[in-house]
Amino acid sequence: CFGCSSPAWPKEACDAVFTAAEYNCVGTECYRAPCSTSTVADSGGRNVVHWFRKGLRLHDQPSLRIGLQGARTCRCIYILDPWFAGSSNAGLNKWRFLLQCLEDLDARLRKLNSRLFVIRGQPADVFPKLIKEWRVTHLTFEKDPEPYGAIRDQNISALAHEMGVTVVCEPSHTLYPLERILERHGGKAPLTYRQFQGVLVAMEPPPAPVPAPEALPRTPIDEDHDDRFAVPTLAELGFDTDNLKDAVWPGGETEALARLERHLERKAWVASFGSPKMTPKSLLASQTGLSPYLRFGCLSARLFYHQLADLYRKGQLLWREFFYCAATRNPNFDRMHNNPICVQIPWDVNAEALAKWANGQTGYPWIDAIMRQLREEGWIHHVARYAVACFLTRGDLWLSWEEGMKVFDELLLDADWSVNAGSWMWLSCSSFFQQFFHLYCPVRFGRKADPSGD
């Protein structure tokens, strides 16, 4: 049945109910693609467009794999949305990481005799033109688990369907299809980590990652491709690159897979991931750090999970999944107003104090060093995140977690919408965690974490 031999879904049964694009087979399991819309495909074969968004990689792309079945042509595109995945406030390091991801993706596609098409504009304006120009029959993309992306994808799917295009989207940014978690918890998200773990215990392990394609159908490349569809530079986007230091975190799937390999070589680290030993060196960027690559989808969370399956069942990947699940049906997850899970705390408003915190000018050496590292490198250790979040909110300044979230969204490479907002609500005791008396002293905690201040 469409690439598998599932006894539960014989080919005849699938053919009677769905078109080929409407069901998906992973291993021996066959199920209907949740976002599929179908039309009669062009008799000469499929003209496929795969739309990259968060999943900036070739491995573990089940939507692409489905679309390639019987494809005549395939074009891989990235739409440089001015809103930058729901946020108009992205800093230089974040843009540089994104552009490096796109350059790496283009290089990997070249090895398959293809190219990446980078298109500037809003998806709703771009797709009608592309569908007509390229005679697109199938549009594939990774399912977006967050409310902003879900609404965008619903609109694009409806537009594509009106133009006679089959749409295939499959979940691969999270470990599990989030709808299944919600279904097993009475249709709503579990709001404690213990509840969340209880749901997962009764579920099958996350699906295995899909391998990267070894070949692609013909990709029509025009002579003016680089003029029309090349990855832009930072300078072209208006950034001042004079005296710009080398990136501490190079973007791209190639770098992500190399870091994962180094990760797995550190068996001692893997075995103790849940409670790593904290040293001053931990505060520096690591050559095995993976969080920005998971956020941009250069590395599949499912690949990471299954590589570590024998040694690591909890930790950061499941916390990531927890926050995605909590946010998936809550469009106000990133604010206090109309957020049903957020405690309404009367925070102070102090623009001067907020600016000093954001720029590392509070006068507390530990706090200021963290914020300056964040601004320069785009990353800080999770212990450092706890410290500055507590300082801004319930610990010292009594300013809203929403303001801290916005600063992290601008500067932090691995800050995505769900995890960033969820972490700030948690650390400010606005949701998930109400033990407000547990504080991080900006003096004693700094001395303990980095005694010499190096």
FENHUSUL-V983193 format. One record per pair of residues at least 12 apart in sequence whose ideal C-beta (glycine too) atoms are under 10 Angstrom apart, sorted by the first residue. I is the first residue (numbers start at 0). J is the second residue. Records with the same first field share a line. If there is no record, write none. Layout:
I = J + J
This chain:
0 = 12 + 13 + 14 + 19 + 22 + 24 + 27 + 29
1 = 13 + 14 + 17 + 19 + 20 + 21 + 22 + 23 + 24 + 29 + 65 + 68
2 = 19 + 23 + 24 + 25 + 26 + 29 + 64 + 65 + 68
3 = 22 + 23 + 24 + 25 + 26 + 27 + 28 + 29
4 = 24 + 26 + 27 + 29
5 = 22 + 24 + 25 + 26 + 27 + 28 + 29 + 30
6 = 27 + 29
7 = 27 + 28 + 29 + 30
8 = 22 + 24 + 27 + 28 + 29 + 30 + 31
9 = 29
10 = 29
12 = 29
13 = 29 + 31
16 = 31
17 = 29 + 31 + 32 + 35 + 37
18 = 35 + 36 + 37 + 38 + 39 + 40 + 165
19 = 37 + 40 + 45 + 65 + 68 + 69 + 165 + 167
20 = 32 + 35 + 36 + 37 + 38 + 40 + 45 + 65 + 66 + 68 + 69 + 136 + 137 + 139 + 165 + 166 + 167
21 = 34 + 35 + 36 + 37 + 65 + 165 + 167
22 = 35 + 65 + 167
23 = 35 + 61 + 62 + 64 + 65 + 167 + 169 + 209
24 = 61 + 64 + 65
25 = 61 + 64 + 169 + 206 + 207 + 208 + 209
26 = 206 + 207 + 209
28 = 203 + 206
30 = 169 + 176
32 = 61 + 62 + 65 + 139 + 142 + 166 + 167 + 168 + 169 + 170
33 = 142 + 167 + 168 + 169 + 170 + 176 + 178
34 = 62 + 139 + 140 + 142 + 143 + 149 + 152 + 153 + 156 + 166 + 167 + 168 + 169 + 170
35 = 62 + 65 + 139 + 156 + 165 + 166 + 167 + 168 + 169
36 = 138 + 156 + 157 + 159 + 160 + 161 + 164 + 165 + 166 + 167 + 168
37 = 137 + 160 + 164 + 165 + 166 + 167
38 = 136 + 137 + 159 + 160 + 162 + 163 + 164 + 165 + 166
39 = 136 + 163 + 165
40 = 69 + 70 + 136 + 137 + 163 + 164 + 165
41 = 71 + 134 + 135 + 136 + 137 + 163
43 = 71 + 134 + 136
44 = 69 + 70 + 71 + 72 + 136 + 216
45 = 66 + 67 + 68 + 69 + 70 + 71 + 72 + 73 + 135 + 136 + 137 + 139 + 165 + 216
46 = 70 + 71 + 72 + 73 + 74 + 130 + 133 + 134 + 135 + 136 + 137 + 138 + 164 + 216 + 219
47 = 63 + 65 + 66 + 67 + 68 + 69 + 70 + 71 + 72 + 73 + 74 + 75 + 133 + 135 + 136 + 137 + 138 + 139 + 165 + 167 + 215 + 216 + 218
48 = 66 + 72 + 73 + 74 + 75 + 76 + 116 + 126 + 129 + 130 + 133 + 135 + 136 + 137 + 138 + 139 + 140 + 159 + 164
49 = 62 + 63 + 64 + 66 + 67 + 70 + 73 + 74 + 75 + 76 + 77 + 137 + 138 + 139 + 140 + 141 + 167 + 215
50 = 62 + 63 + 74 + 75 + 76 + 77 + 78 + 118 + 122 + 125 + 126 + 129 + 138 + 139 + 140 + 141 + 152 + 155 + 166 + 168
51 = 63 + 75 + 76 + 77 + 78 + 100 + 101 + 104 + 115 + 116 + 117 + 140 + 141 + 296
52 = 77 + 78 + 80 + 84 + 122 + 140 + 141 + 142 + 143 + 148 + 151 + 152 + 172 + 295 + 296
53 = 84 + 140 + 141 + 142 + 143 + 144 + 145 + 148 + 171 + 172 + 293 + 294 + 295 + 296 + 297 + 415
54 = 140 + 141 + 142 + 143 + 171 + 172 + 252 + 295 + 296 + 297 + 298 + 299
55 = 77 + 96 + 97 + 99 + 100 + 101 + 103 + 104 + 115 + 141 + 250 + 251 + 252 + 255 + 292 + 295 + 296 + 297 + 298
56 = 100 + 103 + 104 + 107 + 141 + 171 + 211 + 251 + 252 + 253 + 255 + 256 + 292 + 295 + 296 + 297 + 298 + 299 + 302
57 = 75 + 104 + 107 + 108 + 110 + 111 + 209 + 210 + 211 + 212 + 213 + 215 + 252
58 = 107 + 171 + 208 + 209 + 210 + 211 + 212 + 252 + 255 + 256 + 297 + 298 + 299 + 301 + 302
59 = 141 + 171 + 172 + 206 + 207 + 208 + 209 + 210 + 211 + 296 + 298 + 299 + 300 + 301 + 302 + 303 + 305
60 = 75 + 139 + 140 + 141 + 169 + 171 + 208 + 209 + 210 + 211 + 212 + 296 + 299
61 = 139 + 141 + 142 + 167 + 168 + 169 + 170 + 171 + 206 + 208 + 209 + 301
62 = 137 + 138 + 139 + 140 + 141 + 142 + 166 + 167 + 168 + 169 + 170 + 171 + 209
63 = 75 + 139 + 140 + 141 + 167 + 169 + 171 + 209 + 211 + 212 + 215
64 = 139 + 167 + 169 + 171 + 209 + 210 + 211 + 212
65 = 137 + 139 + 165 + 167 + 168 + 169 + 209
66 = 136 + 137 + 138 + 139 + 140 + 165 + 166 + 167 + 169 + 216
67 = 137 + 139 + 212 + 214 + 215 + 216
68 = 137 + 167
69 = 137 + 216
70 = 136 + 137 + 139 + 215 + 216 + 217
71 = 134 + 136 + 216 + 217
72 = 113 + 133 + 134 + 135 + 136 + 215 + 216 + 217 + 218 + 219
73 = 108 + 111 + 113 + 137 + 139 + 212 + 215 + 216 + 217 + 218 + 219
74 = 108 + 113 + 114 + 115 + 116 + 129 + 133 + 135 + 215 + 216 + 218 + 219 + 220 + 228
75 = 104 + 105 + 107 + 108 + 111 + 113 + 114 + 115 + 116 + 139 + 215 + 218
76 = 115 + 116 + 117 + 118 + 122 + 125 + 126 + 129 + 133 + 138 + 140 + 228
77 = 97 + 100 + 101 + 104 + 105 + 115 + 116 + 117 + 118 + 119 + 228 + 230
78 = 116 + 117 + 118 + 119 + 120 + 121 + 122 + 124 + 125 + 126 + 129 + 155
79 = 97 + 98 + 101 + 117 + 118 + 119 + 120 + 125 + 230 + 231 + 236
80 = 118 + 119 + 120 + 121 + 122 + 125 + 151
81 = 119 + 120 + 121
82 = 121 + 147 + 151
83 = 97 + 408
84 = 97 + 143 + 145 + 147 + 148 + 151 + 295 + 415 + 416
85 = 143 + 145 + 146 + 147 + 148 + 150 + 151 + 333 + 408 + 415 + 416
86 = 147 + 333 + 405 + 408 + 409 + 414 + 415 + 416 + 419
87 = 408 + 409
88 = 405 + 406 + 408 + 409 + 410
89 = 408 + 409 + 410 + 414
90 = 238 + 373 + 374 + 377 + 406 + 408 + 409 + 410 + 411 + 412
91 = 233 + 236 + 238 + 239 + 240 + 243 + 374 + 377 + 409 + 410
92 = 243 + 246 + 247 + 248 + 250 + 291 + 373 + 374 + 375 + 376 + 377 + 378 + 409 + 410 + 411 + 412
93 = 250 + 291 + 294 + 295 + 377 + 408 + 409 + 410 + 411 + 412 + 413 + 414
94 = 231 + 233 + 236 + 237 + 238
95 = 232 + 233 + 236 + 238 + 240 + 243 + 246 + 248 + 249 + 250 + 377 + 412
96 = 246 + 248 + 249 + 250 + 251 + 291 + 292 + 294 + 295 + 297 + 377 + 412 + 413
97 = 230 + 250 + 295 + 412
98 = 117 + 230 + 231 + 232 + 233 + 235 + 236 + 238 + 250 + 251
99 = 230 + 246 + 248 + 249 + 250 + 251 + 253 + 254 + 295 + 297
100 = 230 + 249 + 250 + 251 + 252 + 253 + 254 + 255 + 291 + 292 + 295 + 296 + 297
101 = 115 + 117 + 229 + 230 + 231 + 250 + 251 + 295
102 = 115 + 117 + 229 + 230 + 232 + 250 + 251
103 = 115 + 230 + 249 + 250 + 251 + 252 + 253 + 254 + 255 + 297
104 = 117 + 230 + 250 + 251 + 252 + 253 + 297
105 = 117 + 228 + 229 + 230 + 251
106 = 251 + 252 + 253
107 = 211 + 251 + 252 + 253
108 = 212 + 215 + 218
110 = 215
111 = 211 + 212 + 213 + 214 + 215 + 216 + 218
112 = 214 + 215 + 216 + 217 + 218 + 220
113 = 212 + 214 + 215 + 216 + 217 + 218 + 219 + 220
114 = 218 + 219 + 220 + 224 + 225 + 228 + 229
115 = 218 + 224 + 228 + 229 + 230
116 = 129 + 133 + 218 + 220 + 224 + 227 + 228 + 229
117 = 227 + 228 + 229 + 230 + 231
118 = 227 + 228
119 = 228 + 231 + 236
121 = 151
122 = 140 + 151 + 152 + 154 + 155 + 158
123 = 151 + 154 + 155 + 158
125 = 155
126 = 138 + 154 + 155 + 158 + 159 + 162 + 164
127 = 158 + 159 + 161 + 162
130 = 158 + 159 + 161 + 162 + 163 + 164
131 = 162
133 = 219
134 = 164
135 = 159 + 162 + 163 + 164 + 165
136 = 163 + 164 + 165
137 = 159 + 164 + 165 + 166 + 167
138 = 155 + 156 + 158 + 159 + 160 + 162 + 164 + 165 + 166 + 167 + 168
139 = 165 + 166 + 167 + 168 + 169
140 = 152 + 155 + 156 + 166 + 167 + 168 + 169
141 = 168 + 169 + 170 + 171 + 172 + 296 + 299
142 = 167 + 168 + 169 + 170 + 171 + 172 + 173 + 176 + 177 + 178
143 = 168 + 170 + 172 + 327 + 416
144 = 170 + 172 + 173 + 175 + 176 + 177 + 178 + 320 + 323 + 324 + 326 + 327 + 415 + 416 + 417
145 = 172 + 177 + 323 + 326 + 327 + 329 + 330 + 332 + 333 + 415 + 416 + 417 + 420
146 = 326 + 327 + 328 + 329 + 330 + 331 + 332 + 333 + 416 + 417
147 = 330 + 333 + 416
148 = 172 + 416
149 = 327 + 328 + 330
150 = 330
152 = 166 + 168
155 = 168
156 = 168
169 = 206 + 209
170 = 206 + 301
171 = 206 + 208 + 209 + 296 + 299 + 300 + 301 + 302
172 = 293 + 294 + 296 + 299 + 300 + 301 + 319 + 323 + 415
173 = 205 + 300 + 301 + 316 + 319 + 320 + 323 + 324 + 327 + 417
174 = 199 + 204 + 205 + 206 + 299 + 300 + 301 + 303 + 304 + 305 + 316 + 317 + 319 + 320 + 323
175 = 198 + 199 + 202 + 203 + 204 + 205 + 206 + 300 + 301 + 320 + 323 + 324
176 = 202 + 205 + 206
177 = 320 + 323 + 324 + 325 + 326 + 327 + 328
178 = 324 + 327 + 328
179 = 198 + 202 + 203
180 = 195 + 198 + 199 + 202 + 320 + 321 + 323 + 324 + 327
181 = 198 + 324 + 327 + 328
182 = 198
183 = 197 + 198 + 199 + 201 + 202
184 = 197 + 198 + 324
185 = 198
186 = 328
187 = 324 + 325 + 328 + 329
188 = 321 + 322 + 323 + 324 + 325 + 326 + 327 + 328 + 329 + 332 + 340
189 = 321 + 324 + 325
190 = 321 + 324 + 325 + 339 + 340 + 430 + 431
191 = 321 + 325 + 431 + 432
192 = 313 + 317 + 318 + 321 + 425 + 431 + 432
194 = 321
195 = 317 + 318 + 320 + 321 + 322 + 324 + 325
196 = 312 + 313 + 317 + 321
198 = 324
199 = 312 + 313 + 317 + 320 + 321 + 324
204 = 301 + 304 + 305 + 308 + 312
205 = 300 + 301 + 304 + 305 + 308 + 316 + 320
206 = 301 + 304 + 305
207 = 301 + 302 + 304 + 305 + 308
208 = 299 + 300 + 301 + 302 + 303 + 304 + 305 + 306
209 = 299 + 301 + 302
210 = 302
211 = 252 + 256 + 299
244 = 375 + 376
246 = 376 + 377 + 412
247 = 283 + 284 + 288 + 291 + 372 + 375 + 376 + 377 + 378 + 412
248 = 284 + 288 + 290 + 291 + 292 + 376 + 377 + 378 + 412 + 413
249 = 291 + 292
250 = 291 + 292 + 295 + 297 + 412
251 = 292 + 295 + 297
252 = 292 + 295 + 296 + 297 + 298 + 299
253 = 297
254 = 286 + 291 + 292 + 297 + 298
255 = 289 + 291 + 292 + 293 + 295 + 296 + 297 + 298 + 299 + 302 + 303
256 = 292 + 297 + 298 + 299 + 302
257 = 286 + 287
258 = 285 + 286 + 287 + 288 + 289 + 291 + 292 + 297 + 298
259 = 287 + 289 + 292 + 297 + 298 + 299 + 302 + 303 + 306 + 307
260 = 287 + 306
261 = 285 + 286 + 287 + 288 + 289
262 = 285 + 286 + 287 + 288 + 289 + 298 + 303 + 306 + 307
263 = 287 + 303 + 306 + 307 + 310
264 = 287
265 = 285 + 287
266 = 310
268 = 285 + 287 + 310
269 = 306 + 307 + 309 + 310 + 311
270 = 307 + 310 + 311
271 = 310 + 311
272 = 307 + 310 + 311 + 313 + 314 + 315 + 316
273 = 311 + 312 + 313 + 314 + 315
274 = 314
275 = 314 + 380 + 381 + 382
277 = 380 + 381 + 382 + 447 + 448 + 449
278 = 448 + 449
279 = 448 + 449 + 450 + 451 + 452 + 453
280 = 380 + 449 + 453
281 = 380 + 381 + 382 + 383 + 448 + 449
282 = 368 + 369 + 372 + 379 + 380 + 382 + 383 + 448 + 449 + 453
283 = 372 + 376 + 378 + 379 + 380 + 453
284 = 372 + 376 + 377 + 378 + 379 + 380
285 = 378 + 380
288 = 378 + 380 + 412 + 413
289 = 303 + 315 + 316 + 413
290 = 315 + 319 + 378 + 381 + 411 + 412 + 413 + 414 + 415 + 418
291 = 377 + 378 + 411 + 412 + 413 + 414
292 = 412 + 413
293 = 315 + 316 + 319 + 413 + 415 + 418
294 = 319 + 411 + 412 + 413 + 414 + 415 + 418 + 419
295 = 412 + 413 + 415
296 = 415
300 = 315 + 316 + 317 + 319 + 320 + 323
301 = 316
303 = 315 + 316
304 = 316 + 317 + 320
315 = 381 + 418
318 = 381 + 418 + 421 + 422 + 425
319 = 413 + 415 + 417 + 418 + 421
320 = 417 + 418
321 = 417 + 418 + 421 + 425 + 431
322 = 415 + 416 + 417 + 418 + 419 + 420 + 421 + 422 + 424 + 425 + 431
323 = 415 + 416 + 417 + 418 + 421
324 = 417 + 421
325 = 340 + 417 + 418 + 420 + 421 + 424 + 430 + 431
326 = 340 + 415 + 416 + 417 + 418 + 419 + 420 + 421
327 = 417
329 = 341 + 417 + 420
331 = 420
332 = 416 + 417 + 419 + 420 + 421 + 424 + 430
333 = 400 + 401 + 404 + 405 + 408 + 416 + 417 + 419 + 420 + 421 + 423 + 424
334 = 399 + 400 + 401 + 404 + 420
335 = 399 + 400 + 401 + 424 + 429 + 430
336 = 401
338 = 401 + 420 + 424 + 429 + 430
339 = 430
340 = 421 + 424 + 429 + 430 + 431
341 = 400 + 401 + 420 + 424 + 427 + 429 + 430 + 431
342 = 424 + 427 + 428 + 429 + 430 + 433 + 435
343 = 429
344 = 392 + 393 + 397 + 399 + 400 + 427 + 428 + 429 + 435
345 = 397 + 399
346 = 391 + 392 + 393 + 396 + 397 + 398 + 399 + 400 + 401 + 402 + 427 + 429
347 = 396 + 397 + 398 + 399
348 = 397 + 398 + 399 + 402
349 = 396 + 397 + 398 + 402
350 = 398 + 402
352 = 391 + 395 + 396 + 397 + 398 + 402
353 = 391 + 396 + 398 + 399 + 402 + 403 + 405 + 406
354 = 406
355 = 367 + 370 + 396
356 = 370 + 387 + 390 + 391 + 395 + 396 + 398 + 402 + 403 + 406
357 = 370 + 373 + 374 + 387 + 391 + 402 + 403 + 405 + 406 + 407 + 409 + 410
358 = 370 + 371 + 374 + 406
359 = 371 + 372 + 373 + 374 + 375 + 387
361 = 387 + 390 + 391 + 395 + 396 + 441
362 = 441
363 = 386 + 387 + 390 + 395 + 441 + 442 + 445
364 = 441 + 442 + 445 + 446 + 449 + 452
365 = 383 + 386 + 387 + 390 + 439 + 440 + 441 + 442 + 443 + 444 + 445 + 446 + 447 + 448 + 449 + 452
366 = 383 + 386 + 387 + 389 + 390 + 391 + 394 + 395 + 396 + 439 + 441 + 442 + 444 + 445
367 = 387 + 441
368 = 383 + 445 + 449 + 452 + 453
369 = 382 + 383 + 384 + 386 + 387 + 390 + 441 + 445 + 448 + 449
370 = 383 + 387 + 390 + 391 + 406 + 410
373 = 387 + 406 + 407 + 409 + 410 + 411 + 412
374 = 406 + 409 + 410
375 = 410
376 = 410 + 411 + 412
377 = 410 + 411 + 412 + 413 + 414
378 = 410 + 411 + 412 + 413 + 414
379 = 407 + 410 + 411 + 413
380 = 448
381 = 422
382 = 439 + 444 + 447 + 448 + 449
383 = 439 + 444 + 445 + 448 + 449
384 = 403 + 407 + 411 + 414 + 422 + 423 + 426
385 = 422 + 425 + 426 + 437 + 438 + 439 + 444
386 = 426 + 438 + 439 + 440 + 441 + 444 + 445 + 448
387 = 403 + 406 + 407 + 426 + 439 + 441
388 = 400 + 403 + 404 + 407 + 422 + 423 + 425 + 426 + 427 + 439
389 = 426 + 427 + 428 + 435 + 437 + 438 + 439 + 440 + 441 + 444
390 = 403 + 438 + 439 + 440 + 441 + 444
391 = 403 + 404 + 406 + 423 + 426 + 427
392 = 423 + 424 + 426 + 427 + 428 + 429 + 435
393 = 426 + 427 + 428 + 429 + 435 + 436 + 437 + 438
394 = 426 + 427 + 435 + 437 + 438 + 439 + 440 + 441 + 444
395 = 438 + 439 + 440 + 441
397 = 427
398 = 427
399 = 423 + 427 + 429
400 = 420 + 422 + 423 + 424 + 425 + 426 + 427 + 428 + 429 + 430
401 = 420 + 423 + 424 + 427 + 429
402 = 423
403 = 419 + 422 + 423 + 426 + 427
404 = 416 + 419 + 420 + 421 + 422 + 423 + 424 + 427
405 = 419 + 423
407 = 419 + 420 + 422 + 423
408 = 420 + 423
426 = 439
